[in-house]
Amino acid sequence: MGNFGQKVDKFMEIFLEQNGYVKVVEGLQNTLLIAVTGLIIGILIGTIIATVRVLPKYKRLPRILNGICGFYVALFRGTPMVVQLLVFYYVLLPILGWQITGVQVAMLVFGLNSGAYISEIMRSGIQSVDPGQMEAGRAVGLSFGTSMIKIVIPQAVKNILPTLGNEFISLIKETSVVSFVGAADLYVAFNYIGSNSYEFMVPYLVMALIYILLVLVITLLIKIMERSLKKSDRRN
């Protein structure tokens, strides 16, 4: 127990006296920024892809778009996140001549990756909505796109809200790989403390605790949103 107390003392020395907390705060901000931005981009991309994939395939254009979307989904679901980060940062960016930071690359890649997964989630949500809802929208003169945006997609989002919450949790945890492209996340922050104290047990335990707290908070917020939506449905 005394040995563990010494480990805690070393951790607190780096954390407080050598401004380790500054790196932890920065890492937490970057972790949340990457995950939140990635989720927003993913929802936008996923909704567009899901809409394309449920379009009637009577004409050539919808079939071509469906093929492109299918390839996109297979590409990003079939390769690890860390590989996508490395390819974007060390291959595509130099070719394109873009000058962006590791955090910005991580936000972009996380959004593109999440879009592939959310597209399948959203597609199942759209298909779970009663087809009569779309028919009702078309019957009152709304176009397919307007009916989808105003009637079908809002109902689909309600159905898939817990799954979207799980996707956000996955993004939070997957940010631990962004150090491969020079982004400072929670892992980088606690690895800095461990390297300077020559003791990694306590920093990694604290890091794990922070991830657990983040997941618990997100889970609670999702439950609150679900209850709010249920109350709204009852009123309507």
C-alpha positions in Angstrom: 0.0 0.0 0.0 2.9 2.3 0.8 4.3 1.6 -2.6 1.0 2.6 -4.2 1.0 5.8 -2.1 4.4 6.7 -3.5 3.1 6.2 -7.1 0.2 8.5 -6.3 2.6 11.1 -4.9 4.7 11.0 -8.1 1.5 11.4 -10.1 0.3 14.4 -8.1 3.7 16.0 -8.3 3.7 16.0 -12.1 0.0 16.7 -12.3 0.0 19.7 -10.1 3.5 21.1 -9.6 4.7 20.6 -13.2 1.4 21.6 -14.8 0.5 18.1 -16.0 -3.2 19.1 -15.5 -2.8 21.6 -18.4 -2.0 18.8 -20.8 -4.9 16.7 -19.4 -7.4 19.6 -19.9 -6.0 20.1 -23.4 -6.2 16.4 -24.1 -9.8 16.2 -22.8 -10.8 19.2 -25.0 -9.3 17.6 -28.1 -10.8 14.2 -27.3 -14.3 15.8 -27.0 -13.7 18.1 -30.0 -12.7 15.2 -32.3 -15.5 12.9 -31.1 -18.3 15.6 -31.3 -17.1 16.9 -34.7 -16.7 13.4 -36.0 -20.3 12.5 -34.9 -21.8 15.7 -36.5 -20.0 15.0 -39.8 -20.9 11.4 -39.6 -24.6 12.1 -39.1 -24.6 14.4 -42.1 -22.8 12.0 -44.3 -24.7 9.0 -43.0 -28.0 10.6 -43.5 -27.2 11.5 -47.1 -25.9 8.0 -47.9 -28.8 6.3 -46.2 -31.2 8.5 -48.2 -29.5 7.6 -51.4 -29.5 3.9 -50.6 -33.3 3.8 -49.9 -34.1 5.7 -53.2 -36.1 3.6 -55.7 -33.6 2.1 -58.2 -35.7 2.5 -61.3 -33.4 4.9 -63.0 -29.7 4.8 -63.7 -28.6 7.7 -61.5 -29.9 6.3 -58.3 -28.2 3.0 -59.1 -24.9 4.7 -59.8 -25.1 6.7 -56.6 -26.0 3.6 -54.6 -22.9 1.9 -56.0 -20.7 4.8 -55.0 -22.2 4.9 -51.5 -21.8 1.1 -51.2 -18.1 1.4 -52.0 -17.6 4.3 -49.5 -19.2 2.3 -46.7 -17.2 -0.9 -47.5 -14.0 1.2 -47.7 -14.3 2.9 -44.3 -15.9 -0.1 -42.5 -13.3 -2.4 -43.9 -10.2 -0.6 -42.8 -9.0 0.2 -39.2 -9.4 3.8 -38.0 -5.6 4.1 -37.3 -4.9 3.0 -41.0 -7.2 5.7 -42.2 -5.5 8.3 -40.1 -2.1 7.3 -41.3 -3.1 7.3 -44.9 -4.8 10.7 -44.7 -2.0 12.3 -42.7 1.1 10.8 -44.4 -0.1 10.1 -47.9 -3.1 12.1 -49.0 -2.3 15.4 -47.3 1.2 15.7 -48.9 -0.2 14.8 -52.3 -2.9 17.4 -52.0 -0.6 19.9 -50.4 -2.9 20.7 -47.5 -1.5 22.1 -44.3 -3.8 21.1 -41.4 -3.1 19.9 -37.9 -3.3 16.4 -36.5 -6.5 17.3 -34.6 -8.1 18.6 -37.8 -7.1 15.4 -39.7 -8.6 13.4 -36.8 -11.9 15.3 -36.9 -12.1 14.7 -40.7 -11.2 11.0 -40.6 -13.5 10.3 -37.6 -16.3 12.0 -39.4 -15.8 10.1 -42.6 -15.4 6.8 -40.7 -18.5 7.5 -38.6 -20.5 8.4 -41.7 -20.0 4.9 -43.0 -21.4 3.3 -39.8 -24.1 5.9 -39.2 -25.4 5.4 -42.8 -26.2 1.8 -42.0 -27.7 2.8 -38.7 -29.8 5.5 -40.4 -30.8 3.2 -43.2 -32.2 0.7 -40.7 -34.0 3.6 -38.9 -35.6 4.8 -42.1 -36.7 1.3 -43.0 -38.3 0.9 -39.6 -40.6 3.9 -40.3 -44.0 2.9 -41.6 -44.0 3.3 -45.4 -47.4 4.9 -45.0 -45.6 8.0 -43.6 -43.8 8.6 -46.9 -47.0 7.8 -48.9 -48.9 10.3 -46.7 -46.3 13.0 -47.4 -46.5 12.4 -51.1 -50.3 12.4 -51.0 -50.4 16.0 -49.7 -48.0 17.1 -52.5 -44.6 16.9 -50.8 -41.6 15.8 -52.9 -39.7 12.6 -52.0 -36.8 14.7 -50.5 -39.1 17.0 -48.5 -41.1 14.0 -47.2 -37.9 12.3 -46.2 -36.5 15.4 -44.4 -39.7 16.5 -42.7 -41.4 13.2 -42.0 -39.3 10.1 -42.3 -35.9 11.1 -41.0 -37.1 12.8 -37.7 -39.0 9.5 -36.9 -36.0 7.4 -37.9 -33.7 9.5 -35.6 -36.0 8.7 -32.6 -35.8 5.0 -33.4 -32.0 5.0 -33.6 -31.1 7.4 -30.8 -29.6 4.8 -28.5 -27.5 3.4 -31.3 -26.3 6.9 -32.2 -25.3 7.2 -28.5 -23.3 4.0 -28.8 -21.6 5.4 -31.9 -20.6 8.5 -30.0 -19.2 6.4 -27.1 -17.2 4.4 -29.6 -15.8 7.6 -31.1 -14.8 8.9 -27.6 -12.8 5.7 -26.9 -11.3 5.5 -30.4 -9.7 8.9 -30.0 -6.9 7.1 -28.2 -5.3 6.4 -31.6 -5.0 10.0 -32.8 -1.5 10.3 -31.2 -0.3 8.5 -34.4 -0.8 11.8 -36.3 0.5 14.1 -33.6 -2.8 15.0 -32.0 -2.7 15.5 -28.2 -5.6 13.6 -26.6 -6.1 12.1 -23.2 -3.7 9.2 -23.9 -0.9 11.7 -24.9 -1.5 13.8 -21.8 -1.3 10.8 -19.3 1.5 9.3 -21.2 3.4 12.5 -20.7 2.8 12.3 -16.9 3.8 8.7 -16.8 7.0 9.4 -18.8 8.0 12.2 -16.5 7.2 10.3 -13.3 8.7 7.0 -14.6 5.4 5.5 -13.3 2.5 4.6 -15.6 0.1 2.7 -13.3 -1.6 5.6 -11.7 -1.8 7.9 -14.8 -3.4 5.1 -16.8 -5.8 4.3 -14.0 -6.9 7.9 -13.8 -7.2 8.0 -17.7 -9.4 4.9 -17.6 -11.6 6.5 -14.9 -12.0 9.7 -17.0 -13.1 7.6 -20.0 -15.6 5.7 -17.8 -17.0 9.0 -16.5 -17.4 10.3 -20.0 -19.3 7.2 -21.1 -21.6 7.4 -18.0 -22.4 11.1 -18.7 -23.1 10.3 -22.4 -25.3 7.4 -21.4 -27.2 9.6 -18.9 -27.8 12.3 -21.5 -29.1 9.8 -24.1 -31.5 8.4 -21.5 -32.7 12.0 -20.7 -33.2 12.6 -24.4 -35.2 9.4 -24.9 -37.5 10.3 -22.0 -38.0 13.7 -23.3 -38.9 12.4 -26.8 -41.3 9.8 -25.2 -43.0 12.6 -23.2 -43.3 14.7 -26.4 -44.9 11.8 -28.3 -47.4 11.2 -25.5 -48.4 14.9 -25.6 -48.8 14.7 -29.4 
